[in-house]
Amino acid sequence: MPKGIKRKIDKAYKRVTAEISDNASRGVYAAGISSEGYAGGYRDCLNDIMLLLNGIKPKRRDYWDDI
């Protein structure tokens, strides 16, 4: 595994979370859907990768059931 990969993923996770938070602060409707777009999906992906790197199988529908 490349050196520092978890640290780099953590930094990216914090950046995307900050973007979602910024979008959410723009109003009532923005707050409701701020994590539903690209940034929210990307954050979910980073979350799944971190779980896998820590030996935990993500629980996303049935995507990881037979792996």
C-alpha positions in Angstrom: 0.0 0.0 0.0 1.4 3.4 -0.9 2.8 5.3 2.1 0.4 7.8 3.7 -2.6 6.7 1.7 -5.0 6.8 4.7 -3.8 10.2 5.6 -4.3 11.5 2.1 -7.8 10.0 2.0 -8.6 11.6 5.3 -7.5 15.0 4.0 -9.7 14.6 0.9 -12.6 13.5 3.1 -12.3 16.6 5.2 -12.2 18.8 2.1 -15.3 17.3 0.5 -17.1 17.5 3.9 -16.2 21.2 4.1 -17.7 21.7 0.6 -20.9 19.9 1.6 -21.1 22.1 4.7 -20.5 25.2 2.7 -23.3 24.3 0.3 -25.6 23.5 3.2 -25.2 26.9 4.7 -26.7 28.6 1.6 -30.3 28.1 2.6 -33.0 25.7 3.8 -33.3 23.8 0.5 -29.6 23.7 0.0 -29.1 22.2 3.4 -31.6 19.4 2.6 -29.8 18.3 -0.6 -26.2 19.4 0.0 -25.0 15.8 0.5 -27.0 14.3 -2.4 -24.9 15.5 -5.3 -21.4 14.7 -6.5 -19.7 15.7 -3.3 -21.9 13.5 -1.2 -21.3 10.5 -3.4 -17.6 11.1 -3.4 -17.6 11.3 0.4 -19.5 8.0 0.5 -16.9 6.5 -1.8 -14.0 7.7 0.3 -15.7 6.3 3.4 -16.1 2.9 1.8 -12.4 2.9 0.8 -11.3 3.7 4.3 -13.5 0.9 5.6 -11.9 -1.6 3.2 -8.4 -0.4 4.1 -9.2 -1.1 7.7 -10.5 -4.6 6.9 -14.2 -3.8 7.2 -16.7 -4.7 4.5 -18.9 -1.7 3.6 -22.7 -2.2 3.9 -24.0 -0.5 0.8 -27.1 -2.4 -0.5 -25.7 -5.7 -1.9 -22.7 -4.3 -3.6 -20.2 -6.1 -1.3 -22.1 -9.2 -0.3 -20.2 -11.8 -2.3 -16.8 -10.2 -2.1 
